[in-house]
Structures are given as structure tokens and as C-alpha cells.
């Protein structure tokens, strides 16, 4: 047994024997000076203090691997690095040597350098905090082993940002192991803006991950980031997502993007089971109104998104019955061709001409029929759709019953009158009445719908 083996064995017999085994396997790979330096490192680490021989065992194991990979320079670098960690306790060095062995074995030397760099910064700031330093290396090596290097780098960035706050750093390290899929690039971005917000996100991530898909959580990132500058806590927002287990979740993220206040977003999520999330058009209009109300009174806005205001409930009921022309445009064009054997375009009434609610300004120029972009005057979609059909059929009546056959002659007669505007107005009234009469006479099934639509119009 060599002098080094003997001195190490006096501290711990097993480590002394292990040293002798490793020494015999690598002595021919080192020159005498290199061997003396390496053996001195082993002895120094073993002599650092209570149970330091456990760190030496880790270094001996790492030494064999490094020389197998012809990494002689790293043999001495890692030894010196681990020795510096043994100054006050053996645990940081033990964890470091074990983690370094795993990374070197996987050819992740680049990751090891990244871990060491921030570890140095941590040791400089919290020299006596051996438990904190140990936890850092435990977490850092875990992430380095199971993540891409880019994610490790992002985690390191977040750690560096949080490093100045000891309590937050302790919690950050604990939460870092709560999930293997934490998006560290996003966490680093949040930490750069607001450290407590990054910790807050990590506190809820594992619970959210158990409920929602990765795609959904990814879609929430920009929304979360938009809220972190708010003076209001995000806890309620995260808890709402967890408690509600939002149905139709693919529709939620786009709806939240328009909300600048996390309190409103939280109320919307809490009301999600009672909302038609898949009705995107309906939801966008409803949310827009909620934002308008919130701009005047946040309390009124919170009540709106909580479905605790009459305006919120009435608007939602109206919108659920709303018919949008865009959803029926193609069907109406096919219907039009079949009805009057002509290919006519269907378009919305130009905005500057459209009536506020009834679509009473529907018209046609002989090539295009202009209809209201939406109908929501009745509670049910069926009634609104029937009303829109009556408006369309009325316009088709101009083609079916010859209005355009004599259009030039009719216009000439009107213009020849002393009051052509009044004459045109009277003609329009009579022509509309004639069309309704002809439709009801030729198509008996249209009589009741036409009469109902006329009654509604007269009552407005």
C-alpha cells in the first residue's frame, strides 16, 4: 500500500482500498508529477472533514471515466472544483462528483461547464449555505441529464436571476423538480420580468400539467406573460384553471388574449362551464361588451364575466340565437340559383347602409343580393334563420316577378315626374307590396312567414 493509500485508509479503510484499485488502473496513464497532483487531490478531499471520504469515492469513480475518455485536463479541474466544495461540508462535493460522472458518461461536458459556472456564483454568494449549494447541484444535474442543453441554459438563466433572493431561490430549486416538462425558456423570460411571477408559475405548473395537454399550456404562455405586470395576484387565475378543469379548452386561450386584467380572465374561467366557448363569434361579441363595461366600472365588469349581471345574461341569450350570414352564404347562393335560375352573389349590406338591428335595408342591384350580416332579433336561432330566409326570398321575388324586366322604362317614367324622389318612394312601396302578394299567392307556404315578418317590421 502506498503512502497516499495508507493515509487515506487511516481516515476510511474502504476509501483507502478503493484509492489503491483506481491508482493501479491509471498510474500508467499519468506521469509522476501528474500522479502526485492527483493523489494529493484525493487525500485533500478525504481530509476536508466529516464523511469527506464519500466525496473522494465519487472523485475516484469520475477519475477512471475521465482517463478512459482521455480527458486528463478535466481530471484535475474537476478534482480542484470538488475540493473547493468540501470546505464546509462534504455533501456539495459528493453530489457534484456523482453528477459530473453522469454527464461525462453521456458526453455532456458542455452541460457540466454550465452547471459549474453558476455553481461558482452560488458558492461565492452563499459560502456557508451547504444545504442550498447541495440542492442546487442536485437539481442542476437532474435537469442537465433529462433536458436539452438549451433548456438547461434557460434554467440556469432563471436561477441566476433568482440567485440574489435566497428564500425565492430555495423555493425555485424545490419546484424545479416538480415536473420534467417545465418550459424553462418561458420561466426564464418571466423571471427576467418579475421573479415572484416565475415562482408563482412554477407553484401551479405540475397541477396544471396533470389536467391539461402540453399544447394548451403552451398556448397559455403569452396570456400569462401579459398578466405578470399586473398588481393583482395570479393565484386565483391558476386555481380557477385547476378547479374548473375547463371544458372545450382549445377555445379558451384565444378568448383570454383580449382581456388585459387578470381578474376578468379569472372570472371568465370560473364561468366557463356555463358559457358556449365553442361559439367563437358569440363569445367574442360577449367579451367585447364585458370589456366595454369594465372600462367604466371594474366591479360591473367582474359581475358581467361572473354571469351575475342582467346585461351579461341577456346579451348571451340574444347572441346564442344570433344567425350570421357568413355561415349560410354558400347555402343561400345555391338556393338562389335554384329559385330563380340565376347565379346571384350574396353579400352583407354595406356597413354605412345597414340598419342597426332588423336588416330592413336589404336590397339587390340585379347581380348581388345584400342581406344583413347578422340577425338576432328573436331568442331562437330557428326564428332568426326563418326571418333571414324571408328577407332573401323577398329579394328573389324581384327576379321571379319581373321587376328587372322593365327597370329602364320604370326609371324613365319616375324621372319624368314633377317630384321624382317621391314618385320613386311610392313605386318602391307598391312594388314591395306586389312582390309579397305574388310570393304568398304562388307559394302558399310563404304566406304565414311573410305576414309574420311584416308584422314584426310594423311593430318596430
SETORRO-684847 format. One record per residue (C-alpha): residue in three letters; x, y, z. Coordinates in steps of 0.25 Angstrom, whole numbers, padded with zeros to 4 digits, always signed. Each point is the difference from the previous one (the first is absolute). Example, Ala and Ser with C-alpha at 12.3 -4.5 7.8 and 13.67 -1.06 7.14 Angstrom:
// SETORRO-684847
ala+0049-0018+0031ser+0006+0014-0002
//
This chain:
// SETORRO-684847
unk+0000+0000+0000unk+0006+0014-0004unk+0001+0011+0010unk-0012+0007-0006unk-0008-0013+0001unk+0004-0001+0014unk-0003+0014+0004unk-0014-0001-0006unk-0003-0013+0006unk+0003+0006+0014unk-0012+0009-0003unk-0009-0011-0006unk+0005-0014-0003unk-0009-0003-0012unk+0003+0013-0007unk+0015-0003+0002unk-0002-0014-0007unk-0008+0007-0011unk+0011+0010-0002unk+0010-0011-0001unk-0009-0007-0011unk-0001+0013-0008unk+0014+0003+0001unk+0005-0013-0005unk-0009+0002-0013unk+0004+0014-0003unk+0014+0002+0005unk+0006-0004-0014unk-0008+0011-0006unk+0006+0011+0008unk+0014+0005+0001unk+0006+0000+0015unk-0004+0015+0002unk-0014-0002-0005unk-0002-0012+0009unk+0005+0008+0012unk-0009+0011-0003unk-0012-0010-0002unk+0003-0008+0013unk+0002+0013+0008unk-0014+0005-0005unk-0006-0013+0005unk+0007+0001+0013unk-0004+0015+0002unk-0015-0003-0003unk+0000-0012+0009unk+0007+0009+0011unk-0011+0011-0001unk-0008-0004+0011unk-0011-0010+0005unk-0004-0010-0011unk+0008+0007-0010unk+0005-0014-0005unk-0014-0001-0006unk+0004+0011-0009unk+0013-0007-0003unk-0007-0012-0004unk-0007+0008-0011unk+0012+0006-0005unk+0007-0013-0001unk-0011-0005-0008unk+0000+0012-0009unk+0015-0001-0002unk-0001-0013-0006unk-0010+0004-0010unk+0007+0013-0004unk+0013-0007-0003unk-0007-0011-0008unk-0005+0012-0008unk+0013+0006-0001unk-0004+0013+0008unk+0012+0002+0008unk-0002+0015+0002unk-0014-0002+0005unk+0006-0010+0010unk+0007+0011+0008unk-0011+0010-0003unk-0011-0008+0006unk+0009-0004+0012unk+0003+0014+0003unk-0014+0004-0002unk-0006-0011+0009unk+0011+0003+0011unk-0005+0015+0000unk-0014-0005+0003unk+0005-0008+0012unk+0005+0012+0008unk-0012+0000+0010unk-0007-0014-0003unk+0002-0012-0009unk-0014+0000-0006unk+0001+0010-0011unk+0013-0007-0005unk-0006-0014+0001unk-0012+0005-0008unk+0009+0007-0010unk+0009-0012-0003unk-0012-0009-0002unk-0007+0010-0009unk+0013+0003-0008unk+0002-0016-0002unk-0014-0001-0006unk+0002+0012-0009unk+0014-0004-0005unk-0005-0014-0002unk-0011+0005-0010unk+0010+0010-0006unk-0007+0012+0005unk+0013+0008+0004unk-0006+0013-0005unk-0012-0002+0010unk+0010-0003+0011unk+0007+0014-0003unk-0013+0007+0001unk-0003-0006+0013unk+0013+0003+0006unk+0000+0014-0004unk-0013+0004+0008unk+0004-0010+0011unk+0013+0009+0002unk-0009+0013+0001unk-0009-0007+0010unk+0012-0004+0008unk+0006+0014+0000unk-0013+0006+0005unk-0005-0011+0010unk+0013-0006+0004unk-0005-0007+0013unk-0013-0004-0005unk+0004-0014-0003unk-0015-0005-0001unk-0003+0010-0010unk+0012-0003-0008unk-0003-0015+0000unk-0014+0002-0004unk+0005+0009-0012unk+0009-0011-0005unk-0010-0011+0002unk-0011+0008-0008unk+0010+0005-0011unk+0006-0014-0003unk-0015-0005-0001unk-0004+0010-0010unk+0013-0001-0007unk-0002-0016-0001unk-0014+0001-0005unk-0001+0012-0008unk+0006+0006-0013unk+0011+0010+0003unk-0008+0012-0005unk-0010-0003+0011unk+0011-0002+0010unk+0006+0013-0004unk-0014+0007+0002unk-0001-0007+0014unk+0014+0006+0003unk-0005+0014-0004unk-0012-0001+0009unk+0009-0005+0011unk+0010+0012-0002unk-0012+0010+0001unk-0005-0006+0012unk+0013-0003+0007unk+0000+0014+0007unk-0013-0004+0008unk+0004-0012+0009unk-0014-0003+0004unk-0005+0000-0014unk+0012-0008-0005unk-0003-0011+0010unk-0014-0001-0004unk+0004+0001-0015unk+0009-0012+0002unk-0010-0008+0007unk-0011+0003-0011unk+0010-0003-0011unk-0001-0015+0002unk-0016+0000+0000unk-0001-0003-0015unk+0009-0005-0011unk-0007+0009-0010unk+0001+0014+0006unk+0003+0010-0012unk+0012+0006+0006unk+0002+0010-0012unk-0014+0006+0004unk+0004-0001+0015unk+0013+0008-0003unk-0008+0010-0008unk-0010+0002+0012unk+0011+0001+0010unk+0007+0011-0008unk-0012+0008+0001unk-0005-0004+0014unk+0007-0010+0009unk-0012-0003+0009unk-0009-0002-0012unk+0010-0011-0005unk-0001-0007+0014unk-0015+0001+0000unk-0001-0006-0014unk+0009-0012+0005unk-0009-0002+0012unk-0012-0003-0009unk+0006-0007-0012unk+0001-0014+0005unk-0015+0000+0004unk-0004+0007-0014unk+0008-0011-0007unk-0008-0011+0006unk-0013+0006-0006unk+0004+0007-0013unk+0008-0004-0012unk+0013+0006-0003unk-0005+0007-0012unk-0010+0007+0008unk+0010+0004+0011unk+0009+0005-0011unk-0012+0009-0006unk-0002+0006+0014unk+0015+0005+0001unk-0002+0014-0007unk-0013+0002+0008unk+0007-0003+0013unk+0011+0009-0004unk-0009+0011-0003unk-0006+0000+0014unk+0013-0001+0008unk+0002+0015+0000unk-0014+0002+0007unk+0000+0004+0014unk-0010-0011+0002unk+0003-0014+0005unk+0000-0012-0010unk-0003-0010+0010unk-0015+0001-0003unk+0002-0002-0014unk+0008-0012+0001unk-0010-0006+0010unk-0011+0003-0009unk+0006-0008-0011unk+0003-0012+0010unk-0014+0001+0006unk-0008+0001-0012unk+0007-0010-0009unk-0005+0009-0012unk-0008-0008-0010unk+0002+0003-0015unk+0014+0005+0005unk+0005+0003-0014unk-0009+0012-0001unk+0004+0006+0013unk+0014+0006-0003unk-0004+0008-0012unk-0012+0006+0008unk+0010+0004+0011unk+0009+0008-0009unk-0009+0012-0001unk-0001+0001+0016unk+0010+0010+0006unk-0004-0003+0014unk+0003-0013+0007unk-0012+0002+0009unk-0009+0000-0012unk+0007-0012-0006unk-0002-0008+0013unk-0015+0003+0000unk-0001-0004-0014unk+0006-0014+0003unk-0008-0001+0012unk-0013+0002-0008unk+0006-0009-0012unk-0010-0012+0003unk-0012+0009-0002unk+0006+0006-0013unk-0001-0004-0015unk+0015+0000-0001unk+0000-0007-0014unk-0009+0011-0005unk+0012+0009-0004unk-0008+0012-0006unk-0010+0000+0012unk+0011+0000+0010unk+0008+0011-0007unk-0012+0009+0000unk-0004-0003+0014unk+0015+0002+0005unk+0001+0013-0008unk-0013+0005+0008unk+0006-0004+0013unk+0013+0007-0003unk-0008+0013-0003unk-0008-0001+0013unk+0013-0003+0008unk+0007+0013-0006unk-0011+0008+0007unk-0001-0009+0013unk+0009-0011+0004unk-0011-0005+0010unk-0010+0000-0011unk+0010-0007-0009unk+0002-0011+0010unk-0015-0002+0002unk-0001-0001-0015unk+0011-0011-0002unk-0006-0007+0012unk-0014-0001-0006unk-0005+0008+0011unk-0006+0012-0008unk-0013+0001-0007unk+0008+0006-0012unk+0009-0012-0001unk-0011-0010+0000unk-0009+0007-0010unk+0011+0002-0010unk+0005-0014+0001unk-0015-0005-0002unk-0001+0010-0012unk+0013-0004-0006unk-0003-0015+0001unk-0012+0002-0009unk+0008+0008-0010unk+0002-0004-0014unk+0012+0004-0008unk-0002+0002-0015unk+0015-0005-0002unk-0005-0014+0005unk-0011-0001-0010unk+0006+0008-0012unk+0003-0012-0009unk-0013-0007+0003unk-0008+0012-0003unk+0007+0002-0014unk-0003-0014-0004unk-0014+0002+0005unk-0001+0013-0008unk+0005-0007-0013unk-0011-0011+0002unk-0011+0010+0003unk+0002+0010-0012unk+0009-0008-0009unk+0011+0011+0001unk+0013+0001+0006unk+0000+0011+0010unk+0010+0004+0011unk-0004+0001+0014unk+0007+0011+0008unk-0001+0008+0013unk-0007+0013+0000unk+0011+0011-0001unk+0003+0005+0014unk-0004+0014-0002unk-0014-0004-0005unk-0003-0011+0009unk-0012+0001+0010unk+0004-0001+0015unk-0008-0013+0002unk-0011-0004-0010unk+0008-0001-0013unk-0012+0008-0006unk+0010+0006-0010unk+0002-0013-0008unk+0001+0003-0015unk+0004-0005-0013unk+0007+0006-0012unk-0004-0011-0010unk+0013-0007+0002unk+0002-0001+0015unk-0010-0001+0012unk+0005+0008+0012unk-0005-0006+0013unk+0002+0003+0015unk+0013-0006+0005unk-0007-0005+0012unk-0014-0002+0006unk-0002+0000+0015unk-0014+0006+0001unk-0006-0013+0006unk+0004-0009+0011unk+0002-0013-0008unk+0009-0003-0012unk-0011-0006-0007unk-0009+0012+0000unk+0012+0009-0004unk+0003-0009-0011unk-0014+0000-0005unk+0000+0015+0000unk+0012+0001-0008unk-0006-0010-0010unk-0012+0009-0002unk+0009+0012-0003unk+0008-0008-0010unk-0013-0006-0007unk-0006+0014+0000unk+0012+0005-0008unk-0001-0012-0009unk-0014+0004-0003unk+0005+0012-0008unk+0007-0010-0010unk-0012-0010+0000unk-0011+0010-0002unk+0007+0009-0011unk+0004+0013+0008unk+0013+0000-0008unk-0006-0003-0014unk-0005+0014-0001unk+0010+0007+0009unk+0005+0010-0010unk-0015+0004-0004unk-0004+0001+0014unk+0012+0009+0004unk-0003+0009-0012unk-0015+0002+0004unk+0004+0003+0014unk+0010+0010-0004unk-0010+0007-0009unk-0009+0003+0012unk+0000+0014+0007unk+0005-0006+0013unk+0008-0012-0005unk+0005-0003+0014unk-0014-0001+0006unk-0004-0008-0012unk+0011-0010+0002unk-0003-0001+0014unk-0015-0003-0003unk+0004-0010-0011unk+0009-0007+0010unk-0011-0002+0010unk-0009-0005-0010unk+0010-0009-0007unk+0004-0006+0013unk-0015-0003+0004unk-0002-0006-0014unk+0012-0009+0002unk-0005-0005+0013unk-0014-0002-0005unk+0005-0008-0012unk+0009-0009+0009unk-0011-0003+0009unk-0010-0003-0011unk+0010-0009-0008unk+0007-0007+0012unk-0011-0002+0010unk+0010-0005+0011unk+0006+0014+0000unk-0012+0008+0003unk+0001-0002+0015unk+0015+0003+0001unk-0002+0012-0008unk-0011+0005+0008unk+0008-0002+0013unk+0012+0007-0005unk-0009+0012-0005unk-0007+0000+0014unk+0014+0001+0007unk+0005+0011-0009unk-0013+0008+0002unk+0001-0001+0015unk+0014+0006+0000
//
